[in-house]
Amino acid sequence: MPYPYSPFSNNFNTHIIFTLKDDNSQNEIQNIIVKSLQWLCTFPKITSFRVNTTKTTRENVIQEIKKHFLNVETENILEHPTLTEVIILKHQDLESQVLPRHKNEIIVDTECASAILRGANVYAPGVLAMLSGTHLGDNVSIYADEHKKCKKGFAKIFNEGSKIFIGNGIVRKTRHDLFGENEKSNGIAIEVTERISGCPQISDDLIPTGWALLQNLPSIICVKNLNPQKNDIILDMCAAPGNKTTHIAALMENSGTLIAIDKTPKKVEQLARTCTAFGAQVKAFQADSAKIRNSNLSEYSTIMNGPPFADNSFDKILLDAPCSALGKRPQLVNKTSEKIIRSYVPLQRKLFETAVHLLKPGGTLVYSTCTITLGENEGIVAWALKNFDCLTLQKPDLYMGGHGWLGTNLAEEDRLKVQRFGPDQEIDSVGFFIACFKKY
């Protein structure tokens, strides 16, 4: 792992296992969690692209990637052998290399640093400080400051213990541009040339608009588990920014009915932009998905008019639930409190209950999160199977993750049906969870 510490507080393990039973599984769970926390500090060694098959082909996108990355070996741009709409870009192996350190430095916040490690440049809002005497065109080393102690006007090297080396770049904005009076600077501040992650520069103009997007493999597998088909009536309950929504539309070949919901106007606008760019035939609505059901409606003929919806309206439902998002990689720091983590479970249950009622008998419900907690994952599945006799848990045909964790009341046979993505697995991805249900 590149960082000699966990980004989480010392008592974070208790936050993650707050549903843990007092039995012999405790030591095993503790070992799994420690390994997972270490894994979250590291960066994936691949970048994955999902091709929009309604607009182009995987071969066309590969050619665009090759034109952009002239310094990347051809064998590091791969077609995924199972996911036919996916391209894998393998990162340069820097484990045995030591990047140079320049005398000029800039300090960025940890959110910016994580984006850099995933292939982004340094944008102005992420810069905390730039060393005095730094000029346009200078080579600089980029560091993250875990505690944001470094001030913008620092005149000598910042040597606090919270400083983490991220990579190198070229200055594109001066200190005056960034911190001058009455300035609210935007745009690229540092063009990144080297990253300790080995990830190449992923720019906005890499691929023609609507041809493909960066998407983590578990998110792609999640939609494949939903198995969208032509003429299905499908609901995406928490749809923004629309990456999974556009994948559903592509698999449906833009036939049938696809309804996408999100709660806030800005997110719905973003969702609509994504769908337009990808040519996805989607009806998007602003609504609270926990409140889109009306049990007094007797038919779903008005489904295209938006919520509320009648019970038994949808063939398939994707509930990619709001969550604590603790599966992100890499994480340089995480100050999420137990109170915040616990707050998601009641919301996830409300959304899930709504989904069960809106789903037709014989229909499929896919529940997913991008977090690693037991309470938001196996705990929700155990609660659902206990409270909804009409549901059974299915092991999907496309099973590329690992089994669920011990530590909840989820039966052993069901623990082997859910998919977790984490350390010690073939897929190098973010932390993610998927469960597939059938309604009878």
N, C-alpha and C positions, 0 to 999 in steps of 0.2 A: 504494500500500500504506500502511496506517495507521501502521506502525512503521518507524523509520529504520534497521533492522538485521535481520539474519537471526536466528531463534531458535536456530539450530544453531551448533555450534562451527566454527571456520575450516577444520578438516580434515574436516568432515562429508561433503563431496562425495566423498572417497575411500571413505567407508563405503558410500555408495549405489552406487558404480560398481565395487565390488570384483571383479565378474566381467568387467569391461571388457577387450576384446581390444586388442592393440596394433596398430591399423590406422587407416585414414583416418577412421573414424567417431568418433574420440575427441573432436575439437573440436565436432562436432555434438552429441554426447552431453553434453559439458560445458555447452554453451549451454542445452540443454533442462533440465538439472538446476538451473542457476542460476535460470532462469525459474520452475521448479517450486518452488524454495525460497522465492522471493519471493512466489509465489502462496499458499503455505501460511501465510504471515504474514497474509494478508487473510481477511476473513470472507465467507461466501456471502451473496448478496443476496436469497435466497429461503429459506423454510421449506417443507418438503413433508410432507404427511400421507397415509398410506395408509389407505383406508377398509376396514373389515372387511365385505365384501359378504355374509357369512353372517348378519349381524345387522341391517344397515341399508343405506342408499343414499348415494351421494355427495351428492345434493341435500339430504338430511337433515343431513349433517355440515356442509355449507356454511351452512345456516341457523343451526346452533349457533355456528359461527365468526363469522358476522355479528352475532349477538346479543352475543357476547363482545367483539368488536372494533368497538365503535360508532364509534371515531375512525379506522378504517381505510376508505379508499375502496373501494367495491364492486368497481371494476375491478382492485384489487390482490388479490382473492380469485378464483382462476382454476381451472377444470377443466383438467387436463393433456390436451392434444389426442390423445396416443397411449396413455398409461397410464390406462385408464378407471377405475381405482380410486384415482387420485391427485388431490389438491387442492394447489395452489401458493399460498402466501401471500407476496406480494412485499413486501420491506422498504421502509421510508421511505428516500429518498435523502438522506443527510446529508453527502455529499461537499462540498457548497458551504456547509454550515452550521457554525457554531461553537457548541457547547453552552456554557452558562454554567459557571463554576467557583465553587463555594461555599467560604467561609472554613473551614468544618469539613470534615475529611477522614477517610476510613477507608482502610486498606490491606488488600488481600486477597492470597491466594496466586495463582499463575498458573493453577492448575486452576480455581479459583473464577472468575477473570476470564474464562476461555474460556467457562464455562457462562453467565455473565452476558451475554456477547456473543451467545450463542445463544438468549437469551430467559428465563433463570432469574433469580430473586431471589438475594440474598446470604444464605446460610445460615451459622449461627454458626460451625461448624468451619472455614469458609474465611477468617474474619477474622483477620488478623495483628495489627492495631492500630487503635485509635480515638483520635482527638485528645482530650486532656483538655478538659473543659468542654462536651462534646457531650451533648445531652439528647434524651429521647424526643420524636419529632416534628420534630426538626431536619432541615433540608435539608443533605445532605452530598454531596461529590464522592467518587467511588470511584476508587482507583488500585490497580494491581497492582505488587508489588515482586518483580522478577525473581529477586533473590538472597536474599529473606527476611531482609534486614538490619534492617528496621524492627521495633522492640519494642512490645509492647502498651501500655506506659505512656508513649508519647511525648507530650511537653508542648509541642512546637513543630512547625511544619511540617517534614515529612520531605522533604529535597531531594536525595536520592541520584540518580545518573544512571540507576539501574535502575527508576525510578518511571514507570509508564505510565498515562495517564488512560483510564478505561474508560467512565464515565458518571456519572449522578447518581441520588440516591435519598433516602428518608425513613427516619430511624432508628426501628427497632421494638424494639431491645434496647439497654440501657445498657451502659457499660463494666463496671459491677459485674456485670450479668447475664452478660457474656461472659467476664470475667477474674477475678471474685471468688473468694475461697478456697473450695476444695471444690466449685466449680461445674464442671459439665460440660454446657455449654449447647448446646441444639439449637434447631431451628426457624429462622424467618426473622429475621435480624438487621437487614437493610436491604431495604426495599421499593424496587426499582429503578424509576425513572420515565423515565429517558432512557439510551440506549446509543449509543455511537459507531457501532455496527453498523446502527442503525436498526431492529433486530428488535423487534417488540412483545413484551409480557409473555406468556410461554407458561406458564400455570398448570396444575396437576394437574386442576382441575375444568373445563377448557376444553370438553371433549367427554365425554358419558356413557361410563362404563367399558365397554370392549369394542367401541366403535363405530369407533375409529380410533386411530392412533398416529403419533408423529413418526418418520419413517424417511427416510433419505437416498435419493435417486433411484437411485444405482447398486445399492444393496441390493435395491431393488424390481426393477430390471432383471435382476439376478443370478437371482432366483427365476423370473422370466418366461422366462429363457433355459433353465432346467431344464424348463420346459413340463410341469408336473404335470397329469395327467389322471385322470378317474374310474377307479377300480379299479387304479391303479398301486400297486406296492409300492416305497416310497421310504424312503431313509435320510438323515437329517440328522446328520452325524457330530459336529459341534461346535456344538450347537444353542442354548445359552443366549446371551442371555436369552429367546429364543423369537420374536423379531420375524419372522425369515425362516420359521421353522417354522409360525407361524400363517398366513403368506401362502401357504405350500405347501398347508396344509389347506383354505384358502378356495378356491384354484384347483382342488383335488380335490373340492370341494363336500362335504368330510368323508366321502368314500367311499374305498374301497381301504384300504391299510395305510400308515401313516406312523409310522416309528420315529425317535425323537430321542434322541441320546446327549450327555451331557457328563460331565466327569471328577470334579468336586467336588460334595459334597452340597448346599452352598449354591446353586451354580449350577443344579443340577437342581431344587431347590425353587423358585427364581426362574422357571425354565422352565415348571414345572407351573403356577405362578400365572398366568403370561402366557397359557398355553393355556386355562386355566379361564376367565379373564376374556374371552377371545375366542371361547369355545365351540368350540375346535379339538379334534377327535378325534385324539389323539396318544398313543402309548405311549412314555413317557419312562423312560430308564434311566441309572443312574450307572455309568460305565465309562470306561476309557481306550480311545479309538477306535483307537489304534495296535495294540490287543491284543484286538479283538473278533472276530477270524477264527479258525475252527478248520477246517483243511484236511481233517481226518479225518471231518467230518460229511458224510453223503452226500445229505442232503435239507434243505429249509428249512421243513418243515411246522410246526416249533416256533418260528418266527420271532417270534411274539407273546409268547413267554416271555422274550425278551431275549437278549443275547449270552451265549456266542459264536454266530456265524452261519456257515453253510456258504458255500462259494464259490458264485458265480452266484446269489445270493439276491434281488438288488434290480434293479428296472427302471431306477431312477434314483437317483443319489446326489449330495447337495450336500456338498462339502467347503469350507466357509468357514473356512479354516485359521487357527489361532493365528499371529500375525505381529507384526512390530515396530510396527504401527499408526502409521506415519509419514505417513499420509494425512489425519490429523485437521486441521480448520481451525476457527478460527484457532489457530496455535501461537505463544504468546508466548515460550516457552523450551522447549528440548529438549536433555536431557543424555544421551540414549541413547548407549551406547558401541558401538564396532564389535564387541566381544566378544558383547554381547547380540544385536545384529542377526544376526551369523553363527550364533548358537545356534538360530535358528528353522529354518534350511534342513534340517538332519538330521531334525527332527521333522516338517516338512512332507512330506519324502520318505517317511517311515515311514507317515504317515497316507495318503498318496497310494497307496502300494503296497497297503495294506490295501483301499482303495476299489476299486482295479482288480480285485483277486481277488473281492470281494464283488459286483461288478457283473455282471449277466447279459450274454451276447453280444447285441448289438443295443441295449444300454442306453446311457444318457447319464450322464456324469459332469461336473459343473460345479465347477471349482476357482476360488476367489476369495480375495482379501485386501483389507484396507483400508490397504495400505502402498504405497510408491512404489519400493522397491528392485528392482534388476534380478535379484538373486539369488533373491528370494522370488517373483518373478513370471515374467518371460520365462525366467529360468534354470531354474525348476522345469518349465516347459513343454518346454524343449529337452531336459532330462534325461529327462522322461517319454517323449517320442517316441523317444528313443534306446534306452531300456531296456524298453519295452513295445510289441512289434510288433503287438499286438492293438488298439492305439489309433490313431485318426486325430483330428486337430484339425478342428473344425467352425466355420464362421462362422455364428453364429445369425441367425435371421430378424430378431430385434429387436436391431439394432446401433446404439447411440446414443452410444458412446464414440469414442475415437480409437485409432489403431493402436499396436501395441507399440513399445517403444524399440529402437533399435540397441544393440549392445554385447555380445550373447551369441552362442552358436552356433545360435540359432533361425533357421531358413530364412526367407527374405524372404516367401515365400507364406504361411507360418504366422504371421509377425509381423503380417500384415495381417488375420488372423482373430481375434486376441485383442482385448479391449477395455480401454483405459486411460482413466481419467477424471482430467483435470488442467486446466492452463491452456489458453487459446485454444480452448475447446470450447463448444458451445452450452449444455450442461448445466453450471450453476453448482453444484458439489457438493464433496464431500470427494474426496481422492485414493483411487482404487479400481482393482482389476484383476479381470477375468473371463476365463476360458478354458473352452471347452466341448469335451468329448471324446466320441467314439462308440467303443464296443468291438465288435470283430468276431471 
